[in-house]
Amino acid sequence: VYDHFNYFKLPWNSAWTWWLSFFAMDLSYYVFHRAGHELNAFWAAHQAHHSSEDYNLTTALRQGFIQGFFSAIFYLPMAIAIPPSMFFVHAQFNLLYQFWIHTQLIRSLGPLEYILNTPSHHRVHHGRNRYCIDKNYGGTLIIWDRLFGTFQAEKESEPVVYGLTHPLNTWDPIRAQLHHFQHILTRAWSIKGFKNKFWVFFKGPGWAPGKPRQGNIEDIPDVKYPHPQYNSSLPLWATSYVVIHFALSVLYSTSLAFKLKTLSPLHLALGIILTTGSLYSYGILFDKKSYAPYLEFFRAAGFFLADFTPISFTSVLELPR
């Protein structure tokens, strides 16, 4: 896009270009993030990030794997003026900044609360209290929310309850990623009229015929803190088993990424299936599904059989030099 539509040649070594890139990046993120909440199809790709009922730094890492395909649309206009190298630098800065604000430990940053997206503002964004819905979309700056009417300060009198308005009540990572796509398709199939079917995808998650674009706030469950969380515990030995195997799976998948260029498409696909199947197996073990032990047996057997292929655990860990 930059090669064909770069109408404004900005010098990459100018401070003004860097500042323009910073504000353009942050405004583009605001628009993308707002669309990710207010357009149902985009919300399906984003909602996995909001599915945690806890709020800490690990929440920042909980991302929708399909979201990247949607987000690119909102950054393309920057190519009219912003050099790609500068765009990627600011994209990383924007992403890194948002990591640390996923915390409950920092209550306020004083006067910076008026300008920056802070832990307090982002706690509201992750809340499912009615006053938190569709608020505080900013990435680094909170000024866009103040300008466009989506700002909401945290209320000390009403502590935030985190998670989705309709909790999943499962540890299944595949369901966490895909359940809202299933919900949209089911609604679009059952609703009458082509126009209504179209709006199921491109109006808000709470929309229905006869309702406002974003639905009615009264349809959101009126939760109050403290609110019970989904919790299913296993015996210590079973929990230890899952934790150890999860750590091994993370090591395996990370190492697999380093060997992308050396693996055939078939072997890479098998490696992804093994990793995804492992995460699914761990989730349903914690959900105490009756078939979980059988699936875990086949998962372990799959890793054993993979030991005779290029995606064996030991060969994958031999990182290329």
Secondary structure, DSSP 8 states (H G I E B T S, - for coil): -HHHH--S---TT-HHHHHHHHHHHHHHHHHHHHHHHHSHHHHHHHGGGG--SS-SHHHHH---TTHHHHHHHHHGGGGGTS-HHHHHHHHHHHHHHHHHT--SS----GGGGGTB--HHHHHHHTB-SGGGTT----SSBSHHHHHHT------TTS---BS-SS------HHHHHHHHHHHHHHHHHHSSSHHHHHHHHHS-TT--TTS-TT--GGGS----SS---------HHHHHHHHHHHHHHHHHHHHHHHTGGGS-HHHHHHHHHHHHHHHHHHHHHHTT-TTHHHHHHHHHHHHHHHTTSTT-HHHHHS---
